[in-house]
């Protein structure tokens, strides 16, 4: 007879409860949550098994569980749970905790786990950009200089070639490298011990990645599947519009950034493609940028309204949820307002708001591997993994 000894991690259970899964001990394994979930596969339904592992403190089992990342957090399971165990909150809390173990620089993960770390998260970029502002102010002879033609040009202080561009290039690609290492670590954790038998012909992983991006990320099809799930009796706004608007706005703004960077740096070699900033409001790339900003506001408004509409008795909103929404709101608001004050020729408010805009944009990208935004990468990795090994 084979014996297996469970080794519960009670500290993990306590941390999980503090992170948002505080009701998981109410679960009595009725399986309502797995039946209610329209996305759970029949051969390995969730979140019932995840609730067991969480209650028993089986941290390793949860960390190796690909299903944890496939949940779209629609909340059907929590709304229908007869015990109020809130499985959706436990799944979200477990994902948030795993962020800290997936990435390096554990101190950032600790700051990101609680609101008490927020001042430190803000202080790092605030000091960086203030030092740059101070150095440039000494060089220019003013904290709020105007261009030679009298216009407000943020580059007079935050000059792109040797302040904004190098700092954000290092920040962005550094965050991408940390995310890549985290995704690889997650992928290795998914793999079972021993050999994995795969039946049928297997394609290269990039083919599965393209399939996931086109079938789920672009269309947001799974959000419709969640909406078509069992009737809970509670009206909750669908997250599809908000999430899709954010994804599309980020895509537009990333494209605009790439074009401006190409025009700026490439223009030094090929003058005909040079793009000078600030761009006129009628310039096509500027129009596209403003469309992206408007789409970002629409998506943020929809997601914020949905989160405020959730029943507190069945759903909890943790620090990770509000941190991401808050930073995105601050990025959008300071970006739009700094442009407004620049056009209105309000010199000091324009520079001050642009300074805070740089701080919040840096916070968004630098802390991406530890924030809920990193979930996009980890969930995509999980979706690619399960498709490679026979699940859709």
SVG drawing of the C-alpha trace seen along z (x, -y; Angstrom):
<svg xmlns="http://www.w3.org/2000/svg" viewBox="-32 -83 56 85">
<polyline fill="none" stroke="black" stroke-width="0.4" points="0.0,0.0 1.4,-3.4 1.5,-6.0 1.7,-9.8 2.4,-12.3 1.0,-15.8 3.2,-18.6 0.9,-21.6 2.4,-25.1 0.3,-26.9 2.1,-30.2 1.0,-30.0 -2.6,-29.5 -2.4,-32.5 -0.7,-34.7 -3.4,-33.5 -6.2,-34.5 -4.6,-37.9 -4.2,-38.4 -7.9,-38.0 -8.8,-34.3 -10.0,-34.8 -13.2,-32.7 -11.6,-29.6 -12.0,-27.6 -15.8,-27.8 -15.6,-25.4 -17.1,-22.0 -16.3,-20.6 -19.8,-20.6 -18.3,-21.2 -20.9,-23.9 -18.0,-26.2 -16.6,-23.7 -20.1,-23.0 -20.8,-26.7 -17.6,-27.6 -18.2,-27.7 -14.5,-27.4 -13.5,-24.5 -12.5,-21.4 -14.4,-18.2 -11.2,-16.2 -9.7,-18.6 -12.4,-21.0 -11.5,-24.0 -11.7,-25.7 -12.8,-22.8 -9.4,-21.1 -7.6,-24.5 -9.8,-25.2 -8.7,-21.8 -5.0,-22.5 -5.3,-26.0 -7.1,-24.8 -4.5,-22.2 -1.6,-24.6 -0.3,-22.7 1.6,-25.7 3.6,-23.5 0.5,-22.0 -1.0,-25.5 2.2,-26.9 2.4,-24.0 -1.3,-24.3 -1.9,-25.7 -5.6,-25.9 -5.0,-28.7 -4.1,-31.0 -7.0,-30.0 -9.7,-31.4 -11.1,-34.7 -12.4,-35.7 -16.0,-36.2 -17.2,-35.5 -19.9,-32.9 -18.5,-30.5 -18.5,-33.0 -22.0,-34.1 -23.4,-30.6 -21.3,-29.2 -23.8,-28.1 -21.2,-28.7 -19.8,-32.1 -16.3,-30.6 -15.6,-33.0 -13.5,-30.6 -12.9,-33.4 -11.2,-35.5 -9.0,-32.6 -7.9,-32.0 -7.0,-35.7 -5.2,-35.8 -3.1,-32.7 -2.1,-34.2 -1.1,-37.4 1.0,-35.6 2.8,-33.5 4.0,-36.7 6.4,-37.3 8.0,-33.8 8.2,-34.0 10.4,-37.0 13.7,-38.3 14.1,-41.3 11.9,-40.0 11.8,-43.4 9.7,-44.8 7.3,-41.8 7.0,-42.6 6.2,-46.3 3.7,-45.2 1.9,-42.8 0.5,-45.5 -0.6,-49.1 2.1,-50.0 4.7,-49.5 3.2,-52.1 5.3,-55.0 8.5,-53.1 7.1,-52.2 6.4,-55.9 9.6,-57.2 12.0,-55.4 10.9,-57.0 10.0,-60.3 13.6,-60.7 15.0,-59.6 12.9,-62.1 13.4,-64.9 17.2,-64.6 17.0,-64.8 14.7,-67.9 17.1,-69.5 20.2,-68.9 18.5,-70.2 17.2,-73.2 20.7,-74.1 21.8,-73.7 18.9,-75.8 18.9,-78.3 15.2,-77.7 12.9,-75.0 10.3,-76.0 12.1,-77.1 10.4,-77.9 11.7,-77.0 13.4,-79.7 10.1,-80.4 8.2,-80.8 6.4,-77.4 6.2,-75.0 8.4,-72.0 8.8,-69.3 12.1,-68.3 13.6,-71.6 13.8,-69.8 13.2,-66.1 15.4,-65.8 14.6,-62.6 18.0,-61.6 19.7,-61.3 17.0,-61.3 13.6,-59.8 14.7,-57.4 17.6,-55.6 15.8,-55.4 12.6,-54.0 14.5,-51.7 16.4,-50.2 13.2,-50.0 11.0,-48.4 13.5,-45.8 14.6,-45.1 10.9,-44.4 10.5,-42.3 13.5,-40.2 12.2,-39.6 8.8,-38.7 10.5,-36.3 12.3,-34.6 9.1,-34.4 7.2,-32.9 9.9,-30.3 9.9,-29.5 6.1,-29.1 6.4,-26.9 8.9,-24.6 6.7,-24.4 3.7,-23.2 5.7,-20.2 5.0,-17.0 7.8,-14.9 9.2,-12.3 8.3,-12.0 5.2,-13.6 3.4,-11.5 1.9,-13.6 -0.4,-11.8 -0.6,-13.1 1.5,-15.5 2.9,-18.5 3.5,-21.9 6.2,-24.4 5.2,-26.5 5.0,-29.8 2.1,-28.3 0.2,-27.8 1.1,-31.3 -0.3,-32.8 -3.4,-30.7 -3.9,-31.9 -3.4,-35.5 -5.8,-35.4 -8.4,-33.2 -8.6,-34.7 -6.6,-37.9 -7.8,-39.6 -11.4,-38.4 -11.8,-38.1 -14.0,-35.1 -13.7,-33.6 -15.3,-36.6 -18.4,-35.8 -18.3,-32.2 -18.2,-33.5 -21.2,-35.7 -23.1,-32.8 -22.5,-30.7 -25.1,-29.8 -27.6,-32.5 -26.5,-33.8 -29.3,-36.1 -26.9,-39.0 -26.4,-41.7 -22.6,-42.2 -21.3,-44.2 -19.3,-42.2 -15.6,-42.8 -15.2,-42.1 -15.5,-45.8 -13.2,-47.1 -10.5,-44.5 -10.7,-44.8 -10.5,-48.6 -7.4,-48.4 -5.7,-45.8 -6.5,-47.8 -5.5,-51.1 -2.1,-49.7 -1.6,-48.3 -2.3,-51.7 -0.1,-53.6 2.7,-51.1 2.5,-51.5 2.5,-55.3 5.6,-55.1 7.4,-52.9 6.6,-55.2 7.7,-58.3 10.9,-56.5 11.6,-55.4 11.0,-58.9 13.2,-60.5 16.2,-58.2 15.8,-57.1 15.4,-60.7 19.0,-61.3 20.0,-59.0 17.1,-59.5 15.9,-63.1 12.7,-62.4 11.2,-60.2 12.1,-62.6 9.3,-63.2 9.6,-66.3 7.8,-66.6 5.6,-68.0 3.5,-67.0 0.6,-69.2 -2.8,-68.0 -3.7,-67.4 -0.7,-65.1 -1.9,-61.6 0.2,-59.9 -1.0,-62.5 -4.6,-61.8 -4.0,-58.1 -2.3,-58.7 -5.4,-60.7 -7.7,-57.9 -5.6,-55.5 -5.9,-57.7 -9.6,-58.1 -10.0,-54.3 -7.9,-53.9 -10.2,-56.1 -13.3,-54.2 -11.8,-50.9 -10.7,-52.2 -14.1,-53.6 -15.8,-50.3 -13.5,-48.2 -13.7,-50.7 -17.5,-50.8 -17.6,-47.0 -15.4,-46.6 -17.4,-49.2 -20.5,-47.3 -19.4,-44.0 -21.2,-42.7 -18.8,-42.9 -20.4,-39.9 -19.3,-37.7 -16.3,-39.5 -13.2,-41.2 -11.0,-43.8 -7.4,-43.6 -4.5,-45.9 -3.3,-44.4 -6.7,-45.2 -6.8,-48.8 -3.1,-49.4 -3.3,-48.6 -6.5,-50.6 -5.1,-53.5 -1.8,-53.7 -3.6,-53.5 -5.9,-56.3 -3.0,-58.4 -1.0,-57.7 -4.0,-58.7 -5.0,-61.7 -1.6,-63.2 -0.9,-62.6 -4.0,-64.2 -3.8,-67.1 -0.2,-67.9 -1.1,-68.1 -4.0,-70.4 -1.9,-72.8 0.8,-72.8 -1.7,-73.8 -3.3,-76.3 0.3,-77.8 0.1,-77.2 3.8,-76.8 4.2,-75.6 1.2,-73.2 2.2,-71.7 5.7,-70.8 4.6,-69.6 2.0,-67.3 4.4,-66.0 6.9,-65.2 4.2,-63.1 3.2,-61.5 6.8,-60.3 6.8,-59.0 3.5,-57.0 4.5,-55.6 7.8,-54.4 5.8,-52.7 3.6,-51.0 6.4,-49.5 9.1,-49.0 6.8,-47.1 4.9,-45.2 6.4,-41.8 5.1,-42.0 1.7,-43.7 -1.6,-42.3 -0.6,-43.5 2.0,-40.7 -1.0,-38.3 -1.4,-38.9 2.0,-37.3 1.6,-34.4 -1.9,-33.6 -0.8,-33.6 2.0,-31.2 -0.5,-28.9 -2.8,-28.9 0.0,-28.1 1.1,-25.3 -2.3,-23.6 -2.8,-23.8 0.5,-22.2 -0.4,-19.3 -3.9,-18.5 -6.4,-21.0 -8.2,-23.9"/>
</svg>
